[in-house]
Amino acid sequence: MSRIERVETHRLSVPLHTPFVTALRRTTAVESLVVAITDADGVTGWGEAPQVWKVTGESTVGAEACVLGPLQAVLAGADVEELAPLTASVAGAVVGNFGAKAAVDVALHDLVARRRGLSLPVFLGGKAHRVPTDVTLAAEDTEAVARAAADRTADGFSVLKLKVGADAATDVARVMAARDAAGPTARIRLDANQGWTAREAVHVVSSLEDAAADLELVEQPVAAADLDGLAWVTSRVGTPVMADESVFGVRDLMEVIRRRAADMVNIKLAKCGGLTNARTLLALATAHGMGTIVGSMMETEIGVGAAASLVAAQGTSATSDLDAAWWVACPAVIGGLRYDGATVVLPQTPGLGIAGLASGG
């Protein structure tokens, strides 16, 4: 038995090598709260709560207050080996605050995996340490999208996630430009980030189907709360529709399933509260015949490493969305994952394999 001795937080701002533009926002940096939990034996686990105002509504300041307030109160002096009851206590300690909960949940998993000398994928029940990822093409003009599609294909990425929804009138041309630049063998998926109305979504997707764009899927075409609209789109297009912002937790997913509102779901740790809940969501979606991927917010190697470890252990039906840390201009941590073309390579050292923050915290 070893008890939790210290909970620390670090606010990070890590620049991106290229601006990240979606229908919801434009950002040039990862803004994130890193959580470090250390036990009485001096072993430290790492977790992360990204600041994503337009999706989770959480800030680094708010997440820090939650972690150092009600979540730290639950953690103080607790036995780290009692992982299941401890993560349940974290989940129930405060309403909402899913990013803060995810950071603590991941840090606890990382800590226990380190104590047992297991990499996080192995601790979660897997064997693989290499996971394929898509890469995002930002919501830019037609020429920029075409250049990015050609560049990313040359970099070895075969699954391109094109951000749409900022302007329905030009989305068809932008997608077709990306298809032409990437070539016929690339898989192209769309993410509207809630940017379309239901009618716009059906018009754009149907037009692309008629143009033989060969889309793999379309993600979150309408507003998160508009499940009727999501179901209406799903029933009227042939391309699989994936829910993202519409699903945070089990209750959300069950409602999507009940309404047959989507064919697939994108599960993100910062939306659902961490690995514990994400594993439940993956199992639930699979049991009901839904397709799955695990995604990432704009996060560092910590959050993406945890998400990739889950994919390595549990698997998804389609290539997951794990490119967030690829966008950072310089590493945020010492150790952790790396990218080999379109593959996330996870360390085989204990836990997430992180030795500390590259900035020194």
N, C-alpha and C positions, 0 to 999 in steps of 0.2 A: 504494500500500500504506500502511495505517495500523495501528499496533499498539495493542492494549488497554493502557491506562496505569493505569486505576483501576477498582476494583469497590467500590461502597458499598452499605450496607443501611440501611433505615429501618423501624422497627417502628411500625405505625399502629394506632390504635384510633379508629374513626369511628362515632359514634352513628347509629342508625337512627331514622327518624321514627315507625315503628311496630314493635312486637316481631315477630320472625320465628319462627313456631312450626311445627315438623314433628313427625312420629312419633319422630324421633331426638333433637331438641333444641329449646331455646328460646334465642334470642339477641336482644340489644338493640344490638349493635354489630358492625361489621366489624373483625375482628382479623386483620391481614395484615402480611406482610413485603414491602416494596418494595425492588427491586434496581435500582441505577443503574450502568450500565457506560459508561465514558468512554474514548474513544480519544485518541491523541496529538494529533489536530487539535482536541480539545475538544468533539467531538460526543458526546452522551449518549443512550443507549437505556434504556428503562424496562421493567421486568417486575414480576410480583407473585406471591407465594406465600401464599394464604389459609390461615388456621388453621381446620381442620375436623376436630376430634378424632374424630368419629363416622364419618367417611368415609375420609379419607386417613391419619388418625392422626398428622398432622404439626402441630407447633406453630411459632409464629414464632421461638422460641428455637432449636429444632432446625433449622429451615430456614436460619436465619442462620449457625449453625455449619457447615452443609453448604456454603452459598454461600461463606463466607469461608475454608473449609478446602479440601476436595478440588476443588470447582468453580473456585475462584479459582486454584488451582495449575494447572489446565488452561488457564485464560484468560490468565494472566500473559504479556504480551509477544506474544500471538498476533495474527496478521493478521486483522482483522475481516472482510476481503473473502472469506476462505476459509470461508464460512458453513457449507456442508454438512459438511466434515470437522470443523469446530469444534463444531457441534451434536452430531455423532456422538461426539466426544470427551467432551462434557458428559454425554451419555446413558450412556456407559460408565464414567464416573469413579467412580461409587458405586452400590451396589444400592439400589433403592427411592428414597425422597426425591423423589417425582415433582413435588410442589409447588415445591421448590427448583429442580429442573431446569427446570420450566416457566417460572419467573421469569427464569432465565438465558437460556433459549431465546428467550423473547419479547423480552427486552432486546436480544439480539443481532439479531434480525429488525428491531426498531425502529431500532437503531443503523445497520444497513446501509441500510434504507429512507431514513432521514434523510440519510445520506451521498449517496444517489443522487437526493435531492430528490423522492421519491415518497411518497404516502400509503401506509400499510400495506396497504389493500385493493388498490391498484394494484400495489404491489410483489409481492403474492401472486398476481397475475394477473387481477384483476377490474377492474371499472369503477364499480360502484355504491358509494355512500356512505350509503345509507339502507337499513336492515334492519328488518323487522317483528319484534316480540317478543310473547310472551305476558306475563301478569302473574300472580304467585302469590297465592293466597288462603290465609292461614295456617290451621293446624289449630285452629280455635276452635269455640265452641258454635254451635248452629244459627242463632240470631238474628244473631250476629256475622258468620257466613259469609254470610248473606243480605244484610246491610247492605254488606259488602265487595264482594259480587258486583254489587250495584246501583251502588255508587260507582265501581267500576273500569269497568263498562260505560259509565257517564256520562262517565268520563275518556277514553273512546275506545278502550279495549281490547276486542277481539272474541274473544280466546283467553284463557280463564281456566284456570289450573293450580291445582286445589284439592288441598291437602294432606290426606290421609286416613291411615288406618292406626293412629292412636293409640287408637281404640275402634271395633272392627268393628261393635259392636251399634248404634252411632248413625250410622255412616258413610252409610248409605242415606238417612236423613232429612236429613242435612247436605247431601248432593249434590243431592237433589231441591229443597231450599230454595234452593240456589245457582242451579239451573236455572230455577226459577220467578222469582227476582229478576232474573236476567240476561236472560231472554227467550229465545225459540226460536231466534234467529239466532246467538247466541253459541256458540262452540265451547268445550266443557268437557272438560278432560283431568284425570286423577287421578294423584297421586303418593303412593304408600303408603310410600315410603322404608323398605322392608323390614318394614313393620309388621304384615303379615298372615301367617298360616299359609297354605299352599296351599289348604286347604279353605275358610278364611275368604275368601280372595280370590275363589274361584269362586262362593261364595255371594253375596258383596256385588256383584260385577260382574254375575252372572246376574240378581240381583234388580233392579239398575238397568237392565239391558237389557229385562227384562219390564215395567218401569215407563216405558219409552220415554224414558230420560234422555238418549239420543243422545250417548253419550260418544265423544270423538275417539280416546282411547287411555288405557291405564292403565300407569303407570310403576313399575317395580321393586316388584311386589306382595309378594315374599317375600325372605327373607334372601339376601344377596349370594352366598354360597357354595352355596346350594341350587338348583343348576341343574336337578336332576331336578324339584324343585317348580315352578320357573319354566316348564319345558317342559310339565309337567302342567297348569298354569293356561292356558298359551297354547293347548293343544290342546282345552280345554274351554269357552272363551268366544269369542264372536264379535268382541269389541272387541280391536283391536290391542294387543299387550303390548310394552312397551319396556324394555329392560335399561339400567340406569344403574350402580349400585354394583357390579354383577356384571362390568362391563367396565372395566378400567384400560388394558390394552395389547393388542397384536396377538394374543398367545396366548389371552387371555381371549375376545376376539371370535371367534377361530376355533373355540373350544370351544362358544360359544353357537350359532354357525352350524352346526357339526357335529351338535349335538343338536337343532337347530331349536327352541331354547329360547325365542326371542323373535322378534317380527316387526320390531322397530325397535331402535335403539341411540341413547343420549344420550352424546355425546362431550364430555368436559370437559378443558380444558388442564391443570388441576391434578391430574387423575387420570392422564393419559397421559404427561405430561412436556413439554408444549409444542406449538407449532405444527407442528413437524416430524413428530411422531408422530400428531398429530390429522389432518393431511392424509392420511397413510397409512391411518388407520382409516376416514375418510370414503370414500376410494376403495375400500377393501376391502369395507365394508358395502354400498356401492352395487353393486359387481360381483357380490355374492351376493344381490342383490334385497332387501336389508333397507332399511327406512325409516330416515331419519336426522334428528337435530337436533343442534345444538351448544348445550351448556348452560353455566351458570356456577355457581360456588359463591357464597357470600356474599362478593363482591369489590368493589373500587372501580372507577373508570373505566378503570384500567390493564388489569386482567384481562378485564373485560367488553369493552373496546375491542379487545383482541386477538382474543377469541372472535368478536365481531361482524365484524371485518375478515376473518376466515376464512370466515364465512358469506357476506359480500359477494363474496368472490372465488370460492368453490367451490360455494356453494349447499347446501341441505338439502331433504329431501322434504317436511318440515312446518315450520311456524313454530318458530323456535328460542327457547330459554329464556334471554333476555338482560336480564332486568329487575333483576338484583342491585344495580346502581348506582342504580337508581330509588329504592331503599329508604333510601339514605343521607340524613341530615338536612341535610348541607351537603357541597359538593364536597370531595373529598380532594386534587384536583390543580388546577393552573392549566391551562386548555385541555382537550383531550380531547373525548370524546363528550358529547352531550346527548340528551335525550328530547323528542320531539315527539309527544305522545299515545302511541300504541302503536308508535312508530317510533324506532329508535336512529339518530341522525344522527352520522355519523363525519366528523371534520374532513378537509378536502382538503389540509391542510398536511402537510409531510413526517412520515413515521412515524405514530405515534399522536397527534401534534399536542399533546403535553404539554410545557409549559414548566417545570414543577417541581411540588413539593408545595405545596398550599395552606397547610399548617401551617408551612412552612419546613423540614420534615424533622426 
